[in-house]
Amino acid sequence: MACYGLYLPGLNQMRVRFVQRRPVSTTTCTFLAWLLADFATQGKRALLLIWDNASWHISHEVRTWIRSYNRRVKQEGGCRLIICRLPIKSPWLNPIEPKWVHGKRAVVEPARLLSTFELMERICAYYHCQFTEPIAQLDC
């Protein structure tokens, strides 16, 4: 299981979404579409996303999706996506990293493995966010 997340420092909020397997480009695009639709309904005009260089962030598929999405939003309206890439190997510059570290430590139990549902429940409780159905990942 993987957890996609967005940290909103000004509001001290997290938005999380789970996927049953590892993060891949297609799932990243689905996560971004979910976030941007939510922001558009709130009347937000742009989302500035600070991103590391994970392969599922910098893939050709994701970059193409972002360009296409922003072109469509420019014509039809909605919430644009602006990506700020971090320098390679500098996770301390990303404001979400300390949130992930503390969250991981807070939800695990050293004595036993948690079930997937229990882990998702604990993560949502820790970050005070609403549980949303996991993103379906297509078999490749």
VENPEJO-V358664 format. One record per residue. N is the residue number from 1. SS is DSSP state (helix for helix, strand for strand, loop for the rest). PSI is psi as a letter, one per 30 degrees, with the letter a starting at -180 (* if undefined). D_LAST is the distance of its C-alpha to the last C-alpha in Angstrom with 1 decimal. Layout:
BEGIN
n = [N	N]
ss = [SS	SS]
psi = [PSI	PSI]
d_last = [D_LAST	D_LAST]
END
This chain:
BEGIN
n = [1	2	3	4	5	6	7	8	9	10	11	12	13	14	15	16	17	18	19	20	21	22	23	24	25	26	27	28	29	30	31	32	33	34	35	36	37	38	39	40	41	42	43	44	45	46	47	48	49	50	51	52	53	54	55	56	57	58	59	60	61	62	63	64	65	66	67	68	69	70	71	72	73	74	75	76	77	78	79	80	81	82	83	84	85	86	87	88	89	90	91	92	93	94	95	96	97	98	99	100	101	102	103	104	105	106	107	108	109	110	111	112	113	114	115	116	117	118	119	120	121	122	123	124	125	126	127	128	129	130	131	132	133	134	135	136	137	138	139	140]
ss = [loop	strand	strand	strand	strand	strand	strand	strand	loop	loop	loop	loop	strand	strand	strand	strand	strand	strand	strand	loop	loop	loop	loop	loop	helix	helix	helix	helix	helix	helix	helix	helix	helix	helix	helix	helix	helix	helix	helix	helix	helix	loop	loop	loop	loop	strand	strand	strand	strand	strand	strand	loop	loop	loop	helix	helix	helix	helix	loop	helix	helix	helix	helix	helix	helix	helix	helix	helix	helix	helix	helix	helix	helix	helix	helix	helix	loop	loop	loop	strand	strand	strand	strand	strand	strand	loop	loop	loop	loop	loop	helix	helix	helix	loop	loop	loop	helix	helix	helix	helix	helix	helix	helix	helix	helix	helix	helix	loop	loop	loop	loop	loop	loop	loop	loop	helix	helix	helix	helix	helix	helix	helix	helix	helix	helix	helix	helix	loop	loop	loop	loop	loop	loop	loop	strand	loop	loop	loop	loop	loop]
psi = [k	l	j	k	l	k	k	j	e	f	f	h	l	k	k	l	k	l	k	f	a	l	k	l	e	e	e	e	e	e	e	e	e	e	e	e	e	e	e	e	f	g	g	k	f	k	j	j	k	k	k	a	h	k	e	f	e	g	l	e	e	e	e	e	e	e	e	e	e	e	e	e	e	e	e	f	l	a	j	l	k	k	k	j	k	l	l	k	h	h	f	f	f	j	f	f	e	e	e	e	e	e	e	e	e	f	f	l	k	f	f	l	k	l	l	e	e	e	e	e	e	e	e	e	e	e	g	h	l	k	k	k	k	l	k	k	k	k	k	*]
d_last = [16.5	17.0	19.7	19.9	23.6	26.2	29.8	32.6	35.6	38.2	37.5	36.5	33.4	29.8	26.9	24.0	20.7	18.4	14.7	13.8	11.8	12.4	13.1	10.8	12.0	10.7	12.1	15.2	15.9	15.8	18.2	20.4	20.7	21.8	24.3	25.7	26.2	28.1	30.2	31.0	32.4	34.5	35.9	34.5	34.4	32.3	30.1	30.7	27.8	28.6	25.5	25.0	23.0	19.8	17.0	15.2	18.6	19.5	16.4	17.1	14.8	16.8	20.1	19.6	18.8	21.9	24.1	23.2	23.7	27.0	28.3	27.8	29.5	32.3	33.0	32.4	33.1	31.2	30.3	29.5	27.3	29.0	27.3	29.5	27.9	29.6	30.8	28.6	29.3	31.3	29.8	33.3	33.6	30.9	32.6	29.7	29.6	32.7	31.5	28.4	30.6	33.1	30.6	28.9	32.3	33.5	30.9	30.3	32.6	33.4	34.5	31.4	27.7	27.2	25.0	22.1	24.2	27.3	25.7	24.4	27.9	29.7	27.8	28.6	32.2	32.6	31.6	33.3	30.4	29.4	26.4	23.7	20.9	17.8	15.1	12.4	8.9	6.2	3.8	0.0]
END
